[in-house]
Amino acid sequence: MISDEELYRQYLSGDETGLEELMKKYGNALTLYINGYLHDVHEAEELMLDVFAYLFTKKPKIRDGGFKAYLYKAARNMALRHKSKR
């Protein structure tokens, strides 16, 4: 099985398949995680897409084994920032 970091590097090198696989793998779970902060599934879905958009536009350097942690930390920060704006 291919690791998350390999899928991320695959996307960074120009192959969209890496992005699709990561979104399939983490999309639903990340939405539920964000929903725990916002208590609104529709807003959580939008924010989940924003988290992936942020990740793939900023293209941060992520160490091996740290993709999932980075993704959830970014989601938490965005959810808390969004909640404070409401």
C-alpha positions in Angstrom: 0.0 0.0 0.0 1.2 3.4 -0.9 1.8 5.9 2.0 0.1 9.2 2.5 3.4 11.1 2.0 4.0 9.2 -1.3 0.5 10.2 -2.5 1.2 13.8 -1.5 4.5 13.8 -3.4 2.8 12.2 -6.3 0.3 15.2 -6.4 3.1 17.7 -6.0 4.9 16.2 -9.0 1.8 16.8 -11.1 -0.3 13.6 -10.8 -3.8 14.3 -9.7 -4.4 10.7 -8.6 -2.5 11.4 -5.4 -5.0 14.2 -4.5 -8.0 12.0 -5.3 -6.8 9.1 -3.2 -6.0 11.4 -0.2 -9.4 13.0 -0.4 -11.1 9.5 -0.6 -9.1 8.3 2.4 -9.6 11.3 4.7 -12.6 13.2 3.4 -15.4 11.7 5.5 -13.4 11.3 8.6 -12.1 14.9 8.4 -15.6 16.2 7.8 -16.8 14.4 11.0 -13.8 15.7 12.9 -14.5 19.3 11.9 -18.2 18.8 12.6 -17.3 18.1 16.2 -16.1 21.7 16.4 -18.8 23.4 14.3 -21.9 21.2 14.9 -22.9 21.9 11.3 -22.3 19.2 8.7 -22.7 21.4 5.7 -20.1 23.9 7.0 -17.8 21.1 8.0 -17.9 19.7 4.4 -17.0 23.1 3.0 -14.2 23.5 5.5 -12.9 20.1 4.7 -12.6 21.1 1.1 -10.9 24.4 2.2 -8.4 22.4 4.3 -7.4 20.3 1.2 -7.3 23.4 -0.9 -5.0 25.1 1.5 -2.8 22.1 1.7 -2.4 21.7 -2.0 -2.0 25.4 -2.8 0.6 26.2 0.0 2.4 22.8 -0.6 4.1 22.7 2.8 7.0 20.3 3.4 5.7 17.4 5.4 8.0 15.0 7.1 7.5 11.2 6.7 4.7 9.9 8.8 3.4 13.4 9.5 0.7 13.9 6.8 -2.3 12.8 8.8 -1.2 14.9 11.8 -0.6 17.9 9.6 -4.0 17.5 7.9 -5.9 17.2 11.2 -4.0 20.1 12.8 -4.8 22.3 9.9 -8.4 21.3 10.1 -8.6 22.0 13.8 -7.1 25.5 13.3 -9.4 26.3 10.5 -12.5 25.1 12.4 -11.6 27.1 15.5 -10.9 30.2 13.4 -14.2 29.7 11.6 -16.1 29.2 14.9 -14.6 32.4 16.4 -15.8 34.4 13.3 -19.4 33.3 13.7 
